[in-house]
Amino acid sequence: MRIRKRKRKRNRIRRIRRIRHIRRIRHIRRIRSIRNRNHNSNSNSNSNSMRIKWKKSTSIPSGIEETFFGMIGNKLIYSCGFNGGIPFSYATNRSDRKVKKYIRGFKNDGYYLDLNEKNTWNSIPKFPGTGRQGGRTVCIDNTMYCYGGYVFAPTRIHGKSTNNKRKKSFRTLQDGYALKYTDNKWTWTKLPNLPISMTGFGMTKINNYIYICCGAHRKAHYRCPHLMVKVKNTEIGRILYRLDINNLNKGWEKYDTFPGTLRFNPAMTSIGDKIYIIGGIYPNQRWIPSKKDISNRFYNTNENWEYNTVTKEWSLIKTNISNGLSNWGPCNDEIVYKDRYIILIGGYSYRYFIKKNKLVKNSMYNGRFSNKIIIYDTVTDSCYNDNTLFGRKNVPGYIIRNNKIYLIGGEAEKYKFEKEYFGRHSDVFAIGEINEPSFDLISLLSRLTTKQ
């Protein structure tokens, strides 16, 4: 009897393993076919696609994620952010040189690097508000405008006491500050508060106006462990606000209403008089923090919008930009190349998309950070993803100027880049060079003559 039972058990295990193996193969084949279909339908031919070549530069002073990040002239500036500590680094012992760069907690210090001088990060005055992460930045002339974010009280050592359920004073922030550079001096000044405390909103500028939309909210006493896009009857991020920097006394004014799915961490930028809101995530309020599976913690949003600030008209972007991803959440709006191409780096793949309040399975779900670089052409309404990043990253800080992409920190899977190891909240500073294929007129004419 025992032998028969063992045989039955072995056969049952073999059947289960075989079924799982077949399902895995089918899932992989389905993902590959969808990728090929999306690539063929959304991308231009390879001859038209850009190539981005990455080089490691001088590492930033500490590992960081979701920091204020901007550029004034030739100076790159970052301030605030969060680091998860040594368990999130590649440090194996306390004498490792990287240990000093992975000190757990929220930061309020900041640094700048002058690209015209030596590759050295120099300190700036400390941020005058609470140290935080998840804020947003825009730069106009010689001033960097920093708003919002969130904070909680993390313990020194990462462990069970730091999960979402036991975070202390987990709250979003409402204040804003401007960092001005004049006469070789850095000066912080207070700005009008946001209409409500928020994080993960989109922020961009057009002329002398700063616009914000979407975002999430939370107060310390809330029972829900999440950032929230709905609080009772209030929809967070439903209003498009704007601030006139030439008349700050007016504060934030309601400009229009956003018609799309509520979300936070979208990519928001502007080209001319148009604002683009791409992607973002919707929080699942029923998710239980103690569960290890975080794939249902948030839902991707696959709904992308274009807004004309002159006519006040919203239009839905037809092209599928997401490629199974979301949560790009760049910390500033300088993500456009040649006033035409919006470049989205990294992101995360959650199990479901939310569409018109209904859940749709993400056929490209893999539950990992992404190394994809998606380039959306606003003129032809097409996109392609031929480029990859040097590591899998979520919400990296990056700025595009001319044909260069300046990238710092972010949340990542531990990786190796040019013989150096980087942790989850890394101290990486990399420069990507955008190369466009040259148009070969001679070869084109020769092909046409041969056809004739």
ZIHU-V895519 format. One record per helix or strand. SS is the DSSP state (alpha for helix, beta for strand). FROM is the first residue (numbers start at 1). TO is the last residue. If there is no record, write none. Layout:
ss & from & to
SS & FROM & TO
SS & FROM & TO
This chain:
ss & from & to
alpha & 2 & 42
alpha & 46 & 48
beta & 51 & 56
beta & 65 & 65
beta & 68 & 72
beta & 75 & 79
beta & 82 & 83
alpha & 86 & 88
alpha & 97 & 101
beta & 105 & 106
beta & 110 & 114
beta & 122 & 124
beta & 133 & 133
beta & 136 & 140
beta & 143 & 147
beta & 150 & 153
alpha & 160 & 162
alpha & 164 & 166
beta & 168 & 173
beta & 176 & 182
beta & 185 & 191
beta & 198 & 199
beta & 202 & 206
beta & 209 & 213
beta & 216 & 217
beta & 228 & 228
beta & 230 & 231
beta & 234 & 235
beta & 239 & 244
alpha & 248 & 250
beta & 253 & 257
beta & 264 & 264
beta & 267 & 271
beta & 274 & 278
beta & 281 & 283
beta & 298 & 301
beta & 305 & 308
beta & 313 & 316
beta & 326 & 326
beta & 332 & 332
beta & 336 & 337
beta & 341 & 345
beta & 348 & 348
beta & 352 & 355
beta & 358 & 361
beta & 369 & 377
beta & 382 & 394
beta & 397 & 401
beta & 404 & 408
beta & 411 & 412
beta & 415 & 417
beta & 420 & 422
beta & 425 & 425
beta & 429 & 435
alpha & 441 & 451
